[in-house]
Amino acid sequence: MLSRPNGEIDMYNTYDNDKRKILSILSHASIFGSALLISAGLPLAIWFVSEDPVVKESAKEALNFHFNVWLYGIIFGILCWVLIGWPLLAILFVAHWTLPIFAILQALSTPEQPYRYPFIFRVF
């Protein structure tokens, strides 16, 4: 374990960075297969199997993002029949593809810090 100058033990930097990057990227990239409900199984499995706290946070955040995309998709899909759903679906489509890319880029550049998706409800 690494210790900081103030004597605290740094739990986030004691894990393998390459493994951390790969598992975090897999968690966030699983959203690209979100048409299948099975895609949430990958971050769920990573969350339960991994002992790395950053990977666990990344997996939980990816799961929360999955649920938010599905929830907003249902709500906006219903609103499409009413009136204003088409612009909202376009925004959801853009967010669905860009936010995980930002998460993957952060996992590559700063693997010791989990990515936090903006504007989502966190169930886990």
N, CA, C and O atoms as a DFTB+ gen file, in Angstrom:
496 C
 N C O
     1  1       0.828      -1.173       0.000
     2  2       0.000       0.000       0.000
     3  2       0.875       1.239       0.000
     4  3       1.949       1.266       0.600
     5  1       0.404       2.237      -0.668
     6  2       1.137       3.489      -0.728
     7  2       0.655       4.417       0.368
     8  3      -0.531       4.440       0.697
     9  1       1.574       5.180       0.932
    10  2       1.148       6.146       1.938
    11  2       1.384       7.550       1.408
    12  3       2.336       7.806       0.671
    13  1       0.517       8.429       1.790
    14  2       0.605       9.828       1.391
    15  2       1.535      10.564       2.343
    16  3       1.878      10.041       3.403
    17  1       1.950      11.785       1.971
    18  2       2.835      12.551       2.849
    19  2       2.260      12.785       4.250
    20  3       3.020      12.905       5.211
    21  1       0.950      12.850       4.380
    22  2       0.351      13.075       5.692
    23  2       0.161      11.776       6.477
    24  3      -0.426      11.792       7.559
    25  1       0.644      10.662       5.950
    26  2       0.596       9.392       6.653
    27  2      -0.605       8.530       6.329
    28  3      -0.663       7.383       6.774
    29  1      -1.576       9.039       5.567
    30  2      -2.747       8.253       5.205
    31  2      -2.371       7.201       4.171
    32  3      -1.465       7.404       3.363
    33  1      -3.063       6.097       4.204
    34  2      -2.842       5.038       3.226
    35  2      -3.718       5.314       2.022
    36  3      -4.909       5.591       2.161
    37  1      -3.125       5.239       0.838
    38  2      -3.840       5.534      -0.401
    39  2      -4.350       4.225      -1.007
    40  3      -3.601       3.505      -1.667
    41  1      -5.639       3.924      -0.775
    42  2      -6.229       2.677      -1.245
    43  2      -6.468       2.672      -2.754
    44  3      -6.539       1.602      -3.357
    45  1      -6.593       3.833      -3.368
    46  2      -6.938       3.904      -4.784
    47  2      -5.750       3.622      -5.694
    48  3      -5.955       3.289      -6.861
    49  1      -4.540       3.738      -5.217
    50  2      -3.377       3.545      -6.074
    51  2      -2.648       2.241      -5.814
    52  3      -1.534       2.061      -6.306
    53  1      -3.232       1.333      -5.064
    54  2      -2.568       0.073      -4.772
    55  2      -2.965      -1.036      -5.745
    56  3      -2.516      -2.172      -5.594
    57  1      -3.780      -0.733      -6.718
    58  2      -4.269      -1.730      -7.664
    59  2      -3.583      -1.567      -9.012
    60  3      -3.001      -0.522      -9.304
    61  1      -3.658      -2.608      -9.824
    62  2      -3.053      -2.626     -11.148
    63  2      -3.791      -1.658     -12.073
    64  3      -4.977      -1.842     -12.346
    65  1      -3.091      -0.625     -12.557
    66  2      -3.720       0.399     -13.393
    67  2      -4.208      -0.153     -14.724
    68  3      -5.251       0.281     -15.213
    69  1      -3.492      -1.092     -15.323
    70  2      -3.929      -1.656     -16.600
    71  2      -5.239      -2.430     -16.434
    72  3      -6.156      -2.285     -17.242
    73  1      -5.321      -3.239     -15.401
    74  2      -6.548      -3.986     -15.122
    75  2      -7.681      -3.017     -14.794
    76  3      -8.816      -3.211     -15.228
    77  1      -7.371      -1.982     -14.032
    78  2      -8.360      -0.965     -13.673
    79  2      -8.902      -0.284     -14.923
    80  3     -10.110      -0.084     -15.047
    81  1      -8.016       0.073     -15.851
    82  2      -8.442       0.731     -17.091
    83  2      -9.362      -0.182     -17.902
    84  3     -10.422       0.239     -18.365
    85  1      -8.942      -1.432     -18.065
    86  2      -9.710      -2.370     -18.887
    87  2     -11.096      -2.609     -18.305
    88  3     -12.087      -2.568     -19.033
    89  1     -11.178      -2.858     -17.007
    90  2     -12.474      -3.144     -16.399
    91  2     -13.370      -1.903     -16.376
    92  3     -14.580      -2.014     -16.573
    93  1     -12.797      -0.741     -16.140
    94  2     -13.586       0.490     -16.161
    95  2     -14.104       0.768     -17.571
    96  3     -15.260       1.152     -17.750
    97  1     -13.253       0.575     -18.558
    98  2     -13.662       0.798     -19.952
    99  2     -14.751      -0.194     -20.353
   100  3     -15.720       0.185     -21.011
   101  1     -14.602      -1.454     -19.964
   102  2     -15.633      -2.444     -20.278
   103  2     -16.970      -2.072     -19.638
   104  3     -18.025      -2.240     -20.249
   105  1     -16.916      -1.569     -18.410
   106  2     -18.155      -1.159     -17.736
   107  2     -18.852      -0.051     -18.505
   108  3     -20.054      -0.121     -18.760
   109  1     -18.092       0.973     -18.872
   110  2     -18.687       2.116     -19.556
   111  2     -19.054       1.797     -21.009
   112  3     -20.044       2.319     -21.522
   113  1     -18.273       0.953     -21.672
   114  2     -18.537       0.622     -23.074
   115  2     -19.723      -0.318     -23.227
   116  3     -20.258      -0.456     -24.327
   117  1     -20.138      -0.957     -22.161
   118  2     -21.269      -1.886     -22.256
   119  2     -22.556      -1.178     -22.667
   120  3     -23.477      -1.830     -23.160
   121  1     -22.643       0.126     -22.480
   122  2     -23.850       0.870     -22.859
   123  2     -24.077       0.831     -24.372
   124  3     -25.209       0.977     -24.833
   125  1     -23.018       0.637     -25.133
   126  2     -23.162       0.616     -26.590
   127  2     -23.946      -0.594     -27.067
   128  3     -24.416      -0.616     -28.205
   129  1     -24.092      -1.590     -26.226
   130  2     -24.931      -2.736     -26.539
   131  2     -26.248      -2.683     -25.792
   132  3     -26.865      -3.719     -25.545
   133  1     -26.683      -1.491     -25.430
   134  2     -27.824      -1.356     -24.529
   135  2     -29.163      -1.713     -25.147
   136  3     -30.167      -1.756     -24.435
   137  1     -29.214      -1.968     -26.426
   138  2     -30.462      -2.441     -27.003
   139  2     -30.811      -3.801     -26.400
   140  3     -31.973      -4.205     -26.366
   141  1     -29.798      -4.478     -25.936
   142  2     -30.000      -5.748     -25.248
   143  2     -29.977      -5.492     -23.746
   144  3     -29.062      -4.837     -23.247
   145  1     -30.942      -5.986     -23.039
   146  2     -30.951      -5.812     -21.589
   147  2     -29.778      -6.521     -20.932
   148  3     -29.413      -6.217     -19.796
   149  1     -29.195      -7.462     -21.647
   150  2     -28.067      -8.219     -21.121
   151  2     -26.841      -7.316     -20.936
   152  3     -25.951      -7.646     -20.152
   153  1     -26.785      -6.201     -21.634
   154  2     -25.600      -5.344     -21.571
   155  2     -25.350      -4.809     -20.171
   156  3     -24.208      -4.487     -19.841
   157  1     -26.367      -4.704     -19.343
   158  2     -26.182      -4.260     -17.962
   159  2     -25.535      -5.355     -17.118
   160  3     -25.045      -5.086     -16.021
   161  1     -25.530      -6.569     -17.617
   162  2     -24.914      -7.671     -16.882
   163  2     -23.410      -7.548     -16.768
   164  3     -22.824      -8.008     -15.788
   165  1     -22.773      -6.930     -17.761
   166  2     -21.315      -6.797     -17.716
   167  2     -20.867      -5.896     -16.562
   168  3     -20.035      -6.325     -15.763
   169  1     -21.383      -4.661     -16.437
   170  2     -20.960      -3.870     -15.281
   171  2     -21.433      -4.464     -13.953
   172  3     -20.771      -4.298     -12.929
   173  1     -22.574      -5.155     -13.967
   174  2     -23.044      -5.801     -12.747
   175  2     -22.058      -6.884     -12.303
   176  3     -21.708      -6.968     -11.125
   177  1     -21.616      -7.704     -13.247
   178  2     -20.639      -8.753     -12.932
   179  2     -19.315      -8.154     -12.471
   180  3     -18.708      -8.641     -11.517
   181  1     -18.868      -7.095     -13.149
   182  2     -17.615      -6.450     -12.767
   183  2     -17.739      -5.863     -11.363
   184  3     -16.794      -5.925     -10.577
   185  1     -18.895      -5.297     -11.051
   186  2     -19.117      -4.703      -9.734
   187  2     -18.983      -5.758      -8.640
   188  3     -18.371      -5.503      -7.603
   189  1     -19.557      -6.951      -8.869
   190  2     -19.514      -7.993      -7.855
   191  2     -18.175      -8.719      -7.787
   192  3     -17.783      -9.182      -6.716
   193  1     -17.471      -8.826      -8.900
   194  2     -16.239      -9.610      -8.943
   195  2     -15.006      -8.800      -8.537
   196  3     -14.106      -9.327      -7.882
   197  1     -14.962      -7.541      -8.919
   198  2     -13.765      -6.743      -8.686
   199  2     -13.634      -6.321      -7.224
   200  3     -14.625      -6.088      -6.532
   201  1     -12.395      -6.230      -6.783
   202  2     -12.113      -5.738      -5.440
   203  2     -11.577      -4.310      -5.468
   204  3     -11.432      -3.682      -4.420
   205  1     -11.287      -3.800      -6.647
   206  2     -10.752      -2.447      -6.818
   207  2     -11.872      -1.430      -6.597
   208  3     -12.893      -1.497      -7.281
   209  1     -11.710      -0.486      -5.658
   210  2     -12.788       0.469      -5.384
   211  2     -13.111       1.389      -6.556
   212  3     -14.263       1.792      -6.715
   213  1     -12.129       1.728      -7.373
   214  2     -12.390       2.587      -8.532
   215  2     -13.181       1.817      -9.579
   216  3     -14.111       2.361     -10.176
   217  1     -12.829       0.575      -9.805
   218  2     -13.554      -0.264     -10.765
   219  2     -14.985      -0.486     -10.281
   220  3     -15.920      -0.442     -11.079
   221  1     -15.161      -0.722      -8.990
   222  2     -16.503      -0.894      -8.437
   223  2     -17.338       0.370      -8.652
   224  3     -18.503       0.278      -9.040
   225  1     -16.760       1.544      -8.407
   226  2     -17.477       2.807      -8.617
   227  2     -17.815       2.994     -10.098
   228  3     -18.913       3.436     -10.436
   229  1     -16.878       2.660     -10.971
   230  2     -17.130       2.777     -12.412
   231  2     -18.256       1.851     -12.841
   232  3     -19.113       2.241     -13.634
   233  1     -18.262       0.637     -12.327
   234  2     -19.303      -0.316     -12.674
   235  2     -20.666       0.150     -12.152
   236  3     -21.666       0.050     -12.862
   237  1     -20.710       0.656     -10.920
   238  2     -21.975       1.174     -10.384
   239  2     -22.466       2.357     -11.203
   240  3     -23.660       2.469     -11.484
   241  1     -21.558       3.232     -11.583
   242  2     -21.939       4.405     -12.367
   243  2     -22.459       3.981     -13.743
   244  3     -23.426       4.554     -14.244
   245  1     -21.820       2.980     -14.352
   246  2     -22.280       2.476     -15.643
   247  2     -23.667       1.842     -15.513
   248  3     -24.512       2.022     -16.391
   249  1     -23.907       1.105     -14.433
   250  2     -25.237       0.533     -14.202
   251  2     -26.287       1.627     -14.042
   252  3     -27.373       1.547     -14.616
   253  1     -25.959       2.635     -13.267
   254  2     -26.882       3.757     -13.103
   255  2     -27.172       4.427     -14.438
   256  3     -28.309       4.814     -14.705
   257  1     -26.154       4.564     -15.273
   258  2     -26.351       5.180     -16.589
   259  2     -27.267       4.316     -17.453
   260  3     -28.131       4.841     -18.156
   261  1     -27.084       2.984     -17.406
   262  2     -27.969       2.078     -18.142
   263  2     -29.428       2.321     -17.748
   264  3     -30.292       2.519     -18.602
   265  1     -29.678       2.301     -16.456
   266  2     -31.052       2.463     -15.983
   267  2     -31.618       3.825     -16.365
   268  3     -32.797       3.926     -16.706
   269  1     -30.814       4.856     -16.314
   270  2     -31.282       6.185     -16.694
   271  2     -31.595       6.260     -18.182
   272  3     -32.603       6.854     -18.567
   273  1     -30.758       5.672     -19.023
   274  2     -31.017       5.676     -20.469
   275  2     -32.319       4.942     -20.765
   276  3     -33.128       5.404     -21.571
   277  1     -32.522       3.797     -20.113
   278  2     -33.761       3.051     -20.330
   279  2     -34.963       3.846     -19.832
   280  3     -35.975       3.931     -20.527
   281  1     -34.869       4.429     -18.641
   282  2     -35.979       5.199     -18.083
   283  2     -36.322       6.398     -18.959
   284  3     -37.487       6.616     -19.290
   285  1     -35.309       7.174     -19.334
   286  2     -35.553       8.333     -20.192
   287  2     -36.070       7.903     -21.565
   288  3     -36.905       8.592     -22.149
   289  1     -35.592       6.791     -22.079
   290  2     -36.082       6.285     -23.362
   291  2     -37.563       5.969     -23.310
   292  3     -38.306       6.283     -24.240
   293  1     -37.991       5.346     -22.219
   294  2     -39.421       5.039     -22.068
   295  2     -40.237       6.320     -21.955
   296  3     -41.256       6.478     -22.627
   297  1     -39.781       7.237     -21.100
   298  2     -40.516       8.493     -20.901
   299  2     -40.576       9.298     -22.192
   300  3     -41.645       9.763     -22.589
   301  1     -39.423       9.465     -22.852
   302  2     -39.389      10.268     -24.073
   303  2     -40.136       9.580     -25.204
   304  3     -40.740      10.246     -26.044
   305  1     -40.099       8.238     -25.232
   306  2     -40.857       7.504     -26.243
   307  2     -42.358       7.725     -26.092
   308  3     -43.074       7.891     -27.080
   309  1     -42.825       7.725     -24.845
   310  2     -44.242       8.016     -24.603
   311  2     -44.565       9.444     -25.012
   312  3     -45.613       9.698     -25.604
   313  1     -43.665      10.384     -24.698
   314  2     -43.900      11.782     -25.064
   315  2     -43.892      11.998     -26.576
   316  3     -44.483      12.961     -27.064
   317  1     -43.234      11.118     -27.318
   318  2     -43.247      11.227     -28.785
   319  2     -44.665      11.145     -29.319
   320  3     -45.006      11.814     -30.294
   321  1     -45.483      10.338     -28.691
   322  2     -46.864      10.180     -29.131
   323  2     -47.704      11.402     -28.782
   324  3     -48.713      11.686     -29.427
   325  1     -47.273      12.110     -27.760
   326  2     -48.031      13.285     -27.326
   327  2     -47.663      14.491     -28.170
   328  3     -48.510      15.024     -28.887
   329  1     -46.400      14.936     -28.096
   330  2     -46.047      16.142     -28.833
   331  2     -44.548      16.378     -28.942
   332  3     -44.020      16.466     -30.050
   333  1     -43.859      16.481     -27.823
   334  2     -42.493      17.023     -27.834
   335  2     -41.401      15.973     -27.677
   336  3     -40.262      16.331     -27.377
   337  1     -41.693      14.737     -27.862
   338  2     -40.721      13.691     -27.585
   339  2     -39.565      13.592     -28.558
   340  3     -38.482      13.151     -28.175
   341  1     -39.763      13.992     -29.815
   342  2     -38.702      13.823     -30.814
   343  2     -37.437      14.596     -30.464
   344  3     -36.357      14.012     -30.550
   345  1     -37.492      15.876     -30.073
   346  2     -36.259      16.560     -29.677
   347  2     -35.620      15.930     -28.437
   348  3     -34.395      15.881     -28.323
   349  1     -36.442      15.453     -27.519
   350  2     -35.904      14.815     -26.319
   351  2     -35.211      13.501     -26.661
   352  3     -34.175      13.175     -26.082
   353  1     -35.777      12.749     -27.598
   354  2     -35.123      11.511     -28.036
   355  2     -33.790      11.801     -28.726
   356  3     -32.837      11.034     -28.589
   357  1     -33.725      12.901     -29.461
   358  2     -32.468      13.284     -30.103
   359  2     -31.408      13.614     -29.051
   360  3     -30.247      13.231     -29.192
   361  1     -31.809      14.317     -28.012
   362  2     -30.873      14.640     -26.922
   363  2     -30.427      13.363     -26.226
   364  3     -29.245      13.205     -25.923
   365  1     -31.354      12.455     -25.970
   366  2     -31.009      11.180     -25.337
   367  2     -30.056      10.383     -26.215
   368  3     -29.115       9.770     -25.711
   369  1     -30.290      10.385     -27.519
   370  2     -29.413       9.669     -28.445
   371  2     -27.981      10.212     -28.381
   372  3     -27.020       9.445     -28.324
   373  1     -27.855      11.524     -28.389
   374  2     -26.523      12.145     -28.320
   375  2     -25.863      11.825     -26.980
   376  3     -24.687      11.463     -26.939
   377  1     -26.612      11.958     -25.884
   378  2     -26.054      11.662     -24.560
   379  2     -25.669      10.194     -24.440
   380  3     -24.651       9.861     -23.833
   381  1     -26.481       9.321     -25.018
   382  2     -26.233       7.875     -24.971
   383  2     -24.894       7.528     -25.609
   384  3     -24.208       6.616     -25.148
   385  1     -24.518       8.236     -26.653
   386  2     -23.276       7.928     -27.359
   387  2     -22.089       8.744     -26.890
   388  3     -20.965       8.245     -26.943
   389  1     -22.276       9.973     -26.433
   390  2     -21.129      10.814     -26.081
   391  2     -20.667      10.643     -24.631
   392  3     -19.464      10.610     -24.374
   393  1     -21.589      10.536     -23.693
   394  2     -21.179      10.446     -22.291
   395  2     -20.340       9.199     -21.989
   396  3     -19.361       9.311     -21.250
   397  1     -20.672       8.024     -22.520
   398  2     -19.785       6.882     -22.287
   399  2     -18.402       7.064     -22.926
   400  3     -17.404       6.562     -22.408
   401  1     -18.351       7.777     -24.041
   402  2     -17.038       8.042     -24.657
   403  2     -16.206       8.917     -23.730
   404  3     -15.009       8.683     -23.564
   405  1     -16.838       9.931     -23.121
   406  2     -16.119      10.751     -22.133
   407  2     -15.650       9.902     -20.959
   408  3     -14.539      10.087     -20.462
   409  1     -16.492       8.973     -20.512
   410  2     -16.128       8.094     -19.399
   411  2     -14.940       7.205     -19.765
   412  3     -14.035       7.002     -18.955
   413  1     -14.949       6.682     -20.981
   414  2     -13.836       5.836     -21.440
   415  2     -12.548       6.649     -21.527
   416  3     -11.486       6.186     -21.110
   417  1     -12.644       7.852     -22.067
   418  2     -11.448       8.707     -22.162
   419  2     -10.899       9.049     -20.782
   420  3      -9.683       9.091     -20.596
   421  1     -11.778       9.294     -19.812
   422  2     -11.281       9.576     -18.468
   423  2     -10.657       8.337     -17.848
   424  3      -9.649       8.438     -17.148
   425  1     -11.248       7.156     -18.097
   426  2     -10.668       5.918     -17.570
   427  2      -9.274       5.688     -18.135
   428  3      -8.413       5.127     -17.456
   429  1      -9.047       6.117     -19.373
   430  2      -7.716       5.987     -19.970
   431  2      -6.733       7.020     -19.419
   432  3      -5.565       6.709     -19.186
   433  1      -7.205       8.238     -19.214
   434  2      -6.283       9.302     -18.807
   435  2      -6.049       9.346     -17.301
   436  3      -4.920       9.561     -16.860
   437  1      -7.095       9.147     -16.510
   438  2      -6.945       9.160     -15.046
   439  2      -7.648       7.936     -14.461
   440  3      -8.769       8.043     -13.963
   441  1      -6.994       6.776     -14.520
   442  2      -7.646       5.541     -14.066
   443  2      -7.900       5.499     -12.565
   444  3      -8.693       4.677     -12.104
   445  1      -7.254       6.358     -11.796
   446  2      -7.438       6.334     -10.346
   447  2      -8.686       7.092      -9.892
   448  3      -8.982       7.136      -8.698
   449  1      -9.418       7.688     -10.834
   450  2     -10.613       8.468     -10.492
   451  2     -11.801       7.960     -11.301
   452  3     -11.750       7.957     -12.531
   453  1     -12.873       7.531     -10.629
   454  2     -14.053       7.061     -11.369
   455  2     -14.790       8.228     -12.023
   456  3     -14.819       9.337     -11.489
   457  1     -15.379       7.962     -13.177
   458  2     -16.143       8.979     -13.900
   459  2     -17.544       9.064     -13.313
   460  3     -18.146       8.040     -12.991
   461  1     -18.062      10.268     -13.172
   462  2     -19.426      10.492     -12.684
   463  2     -20.250      11.082     -13.818
   464  3     -19.964      12.183     -14.289
   465  1     -21.279      10.352     -14.259
   466  2     -22.145      10.852     -15.315
   467  2     -22.973      12.017     -14.790
   468  3     -23.506      11.953     -13.682
   469  1     -23.083      13.078     -15.580
   470  2     -23.914      14.201     -15.136
   471  2     -25.398      13.921     -15.395
   472  3     -25.751      13.159     -16.295
   473  1     -26.242      14.539     -14.605
   474  2     -27.698      14.540     -14.810
   475  2     -28.349      13.162     -14.750
   476  3     -29.309      12.912     -15.478
   477  1     -27.856      12.264     -13.905
   478  2     -28.513      10.969     -13.790
   479  2     -28.937      10.728     -12.350
   480  3     -28.385      11.308     -11.415
   481  1     -29.926       9.863     -12.195
   482  2     -30.342       9.407     -10.872
   483  2     -29.481       8.214     -10.530
   484  3     -29.301       7.312     -11.349
   485  1     -28.953       8.206      -9.334
   486  2     -28.091       7.102      -8.912
   487  2     -28.885       6.150      -8.020
   488  3     -29.193       6.464      -6.870
   489  1     -29.207       4.992      -8.570
   490  2     -29.954       3.961      -7.853
   491  2     -29.012       3.190      -6.939
   492  3     -29.381       2.828      -5.821
   493  1     -27.814       2.944      -7.409
   494  2     -26.814       2.180      -6.654
   495  2     -25.782       3.117      -6.076
   496  3     -24.851       2.672      -5.405
